[in-house]
Amino acid sequence: VQLQASGGGEVQAGESLRLSCAASGRTGNIYATGWFRQASGKEREFLAAVSRHGNTASAESVRGRFTILRDNSENTVYLQMNNLKPEDTAVYYCAATEDGVVSGSPARYPYWGQGTLVTVSS
């Protein structure tokens, strides 16, 4: 399984971005895809995840601003980020798992994309 994350960039506070995570290879066994981020000097943080059935989980810290969406026909998962804040600046990663749970633990995700940088200026 290969994951390609894209859509990062530099925006002003209050603006929106949509990140994309395209899966390729042996995608048939993927159960859930999640988004994480890692700011400089901080640990990797769970943001949201979605199962192939549409079940979702999200971190309270971004709930209401970030929404995870999936397009099964395109093997793509999106992270819609609204009202961005400077503290959202980080490298954003998508990850996938074949485990039958929607988890917020990075250890449950064996497949990772390369990361896309989001910079939010005030």
Solvent accessible surface area in square Angstrom, and as a share of the most:
residue,aa,sasa,rsa
1,V,35,0.20
2,Q,111,0.49
3,L,15,0.07
4,Q,105,0.46
5,A,2,0.02
6,S,52,0.34
7,G,37,0.35
8,G,29,0.28
9,G,29,0.28
10,E,130,0.58
11,V,18,0.10
12,Q,98,0.44
13,A,49,0.38
14,G,46,0.44
15,E,80,0.36
16,S,55,0.35
17,L,33,0.16
18,R,118,0.43
19,L,0,0.00
20,S,28,0.18
21,C,2,0.01
22,A,44,0.34
23,A,20,0.15
24,S,59,0.38
25,G,55,0.52
26,R,208,0.76
27,T,28,0.16
28,G,66,0.64
29,N,100,0.51
30,I,12,0.06
31,Y,33,0.13
32,A,0,0.00
33,T,6,0.03
34,G,0,0.00
35,W,0,0.00
36,F,0,0.00
37,R,23,0.08
38,Q,61,0.27
39,A,26,0.20
40,S,116,0.75
41,G,88,0.85
42,K,140,0.59
43,E,153,0.68
44,R,83,0.30
45,E,62,0.28
46,F,35,0.14
47,L,0,0.00
48,A,1,0.01
49,A,0,0.00
50,V,5,0.03
51,S,0,0.00
52,R,105,0.38
53,H,127,0.57
54,G,41,0.40
55,N,85,0.44
56,T,85,0.49
57,A,36,0.28
58,S,33,0.21
59,A,20,0.16
60,E,144,0.65
61,S,74,0.48
62,V,1,0.00
63,R,142,0.52
64,G,80,0.77
65,R,35,0.13
66,F,9,0.04
67,T,67,0.39
68,I,15,0.08
69,L,69,0.34
70,R,61,0.22
71,D,49,0.25
72,N,86,0.44
73,S,100,0.65
74,E,111,0.50
75,N,65,0.33
76,T,14,0.08
77,V,4,0.02
78,Y,48,0.18
79,L,0,0.00
80,Q,37,0.16
81,M,0,0.00
82,N,62,0.32
83,N,78,0.40
84,L,1,0.01
85,K,75,0.32
86,P,57,0.36
87,E,123,0.55
88,D,0,0.00
89,T,48,0.28
90,A,4,0.03
91,V,47,0.27
92,Y,0,0.00
93,Y,38,0.14
94,C,0,0.00
95,A,0,0.00
96,A,0,0.00
97,T,1,0.01
98,E,76,0.34
99,D,55,0.29
100,G,56,0.53
101,V,64,0.37
102,V,39,0.22
103,S,16,0.10
104,G,34,0.32
105,S,47,0.30
106,P,51,0.32
107,A,97,0.75
108,R,102,0.37
109,Y,4,0.02
110,P,89,0.56
111,Y,62,0.24
112,W,78,0.27
113,G,9,0.09
114,Q,102,0.45
115,G,13,0.13
116,T,17,0.10
117,L,104,0.52
118,V,0,0.00
119,T,41,0.24
120,V,7,0.04
121,S,34,0.22
122,S,122,0.79
